[in-house]
Amino acid sequence: METNKEIRILFWIAGLFALAFYLPIESATFVAAIYAALDLAKWYAREHVVLCLLPAFFIAGSIAIFVSQGSVLRYFGAKAKKWVAYTVASVSGTILAVCSCTILPLFSSIHKRGAGLGPAIAFLYSGPAINILAIILTARILGWEMGLARTVGAVAFSVVIGLAMSAIYRKEEGQKRKAQMAIPDEPEKRPIGQTAAHLGLLVLILVFANWGSPGQGDTSSFWYYLWALKWPLVGLLALLLGVSLVKVLGLGWRPVALAGLATAAASALSFGLVGDPRLAPLPPMLVAIGALAAITLKDTNDPDNPAWTESAWGFAKQILPLLALGVLVAGFLLGSTHDGQSLPGIIPNAWIAGLVGGNSLASNFFASFVGAFMYFATLTEVPILQGLMAAGMGKGPALALLLAGPSLSLPNMLVIKGVLGTGKTAVYVGLVVVMATVSGWLFGLVA
C-alpha cells in the first residue's frame, strides 16, 4: 500500500467534502458569480468555438503537416535573421485579427515546428494585440491618442517581450539554435506558393467569419461595407478552398463537391430558418468542418491529408479542456461582460472601477493585472473600457488594460503553461503586466 498516494486521496476527499459542506449557496453574490460563469461559458461556446477555434485548429494542423520545418526555421528559427523573424511576428495581428484564445493553436504549432522562443512569443502577443479594426475602433471611440498609443505599444511590446524572453532563456535557446543549424534544408513536398495559398485561404475564412461590426451609425465606411459582405466573401473563399483541396492537396473532386453542396444546403436552411442571425452561421460551419474532416481522413492518395485532420484533433484535445476551465473560472471571478450586459463575478465590479481611477502606479498595475486575467473577445475591450472610463477610470490605466488584456486571459495562460511550462509562462505574463503598467503610467502623465 502506497502511504503517500493514499494520504493524497484522503486529502482530496476531505477537501471536496469541506467544499460541499461550506458551499455558500445562500449568498446572492456567490449565486450571481456562478450564473456569470455559466453565462460566459454559453456565450463563448456560441460566439467563439465554432467560428474561431475550430478553423484555428485546422490552420494549426496545416502548419504542422503542410509547412515544412525548414520553412518555419527560415522565418522564425535559428536560420532566420532577427529583424525578419521579429518583423513577421510583430505585425501578424494586422492580418489575423484573432482573440487571445484563437491565437493559441497557431502559436503551439509554430513552436512545435521549431520557432525560436522570442519570435514565437512575439507572434503570441501580437496576434490578438494588433487587430487593425480594433485599433481603428479604439481611436474613434477613445480618442486618436489612445489609438496611436495602443498601436505603438502593441508593436513595441511584441518585439521587446520576445527579445526579453529570448535573453532570459538564452542558454536553452542557444542549444536549440545549435541543434537547428545542423538540420539540413528539407525539400518542400509541393511549391511553397501552393502551400501558402492554401493556408492563406484558411486564414481569410477565419478572419472574415469573425469580422465584427464597426458599430451602429457607421454605415458609410469601407469597414462597414466589408462587414456587410462578410458571408458572401466567406462563401467565395470556401469555394476557392474547395478548388485548393482538389488542385493542391489532390483530393477527389466528387467528395469535395458533395461537401460543398452539403455546406451550401446547410447555409440556405440555416440562414432561412434560424431566428437568431448570430447563430445562423454555426450549422453550415459545422457541416463544412465535419465534411472536411471526413474527406481528408478517408483519403488514401496522400498520407498528409488524414494527418492534417488528426493534427487538428490533437490541438483540440490539448487546448479545449483548458480553455473551458479557464472561461468558467474567469467568469466566476470577474463576471461576464458581452453584448451590452455586465454580470458581476465574485469580485464586485465597483471594487475594480474604484481601483483604476487616477494615474498612480498602483492603479496602472491593478488595471494591467486584472486585464491579464479577464477574457476579451475581439473588439469587446473598447466598449468595456468606454464604460469604465465613464465611471472614472484614468487614461493611463485604460491603456494598461488595453496592452495587457486582449493578449492575455486566464484560459490563455493555462494553455501556454501546457506548451511552455509554468516558469516561462509566469515570466511572459510578468513581462506583459510590468510593461503595461509602466507604459500606462507614462501615458497618463502626458495624456
Secondary structure as UniProt FT lines:
FT   HELIX           3..21
FT   TURN            25..26
FT   HELIX           28..44
FT   HELIX           45..53
FT   HELIX           54..66
FT   HELIX           69..76
FT   TURN            78..79
FT   HELIX           82..90
FT   TURN            91..92
FT   HELIX           93..96
FT   TURN            100..102
FT   HELIX           103..112
FT   TURN            113..114
FT   HELIX           117..129
FT   HELIX           132..142
FT   HELIX           144..168
FT   HELIX           170..181
FT   HELIX           192..209
FT   TURN            216..217
FT   HELIX           222..228
FT   HELIX           230..247
FT   TURN            248..249
FT   HELIX           253..273
FT   TURN            277..281
FT   HELIX           282..297
FT   HELIX           304..334
FT   STRAND          336..338
FT   TURN            339..340
FT   STRAND          341..343
FT   HELIX           349..355
FT   HELIX           361..373
FT   TURN            378..380
FT   HELIX           381..390
FT   TURN            391..392
FT   HELIX           395..404
FT   TURN            405..407
FT   HELIX           410..420
FT   HELIX           422..446
//
